[in-house]
Amino acid sequence: MSGLKGADYVDKADGFLRKTERAEHVKISRETNSIYLNAPQAVEIHDSKLQRRIRIEKNPGRFPR
């Protein structure tokens, strides 16, 4: 996954510690449960098995405040 470098997150799997993502590409290889607090507008999931990229974008206008 890319696009999260510099984003703060709460790592629920590590005792709810607040951390900052330092990696350019995040590889998920085990159970994870992180809440990104200031995620960017868009991130990309890189699926190496199926040779594809999936782009996920926020749409803040869709949900009530």
HUDA-V151957 format. One record per helix or strand of 2 or more residues. SS is the DSSP state (~ for helix, > for strand). FROM is the first residue (numbers start at 1). LEN is the number of residues. If there is no record, write none. Layout:
<<SS & FROM & LEN> <SS & FROM & LEN>>
//
This chain:
<<> & 8 & 4> <~ & 12 & 3> <> & 17 & 4> <> & 34 & 3> <> & 42 & 6> <> & 52 & 6> <~ & 60 & 3>>
//
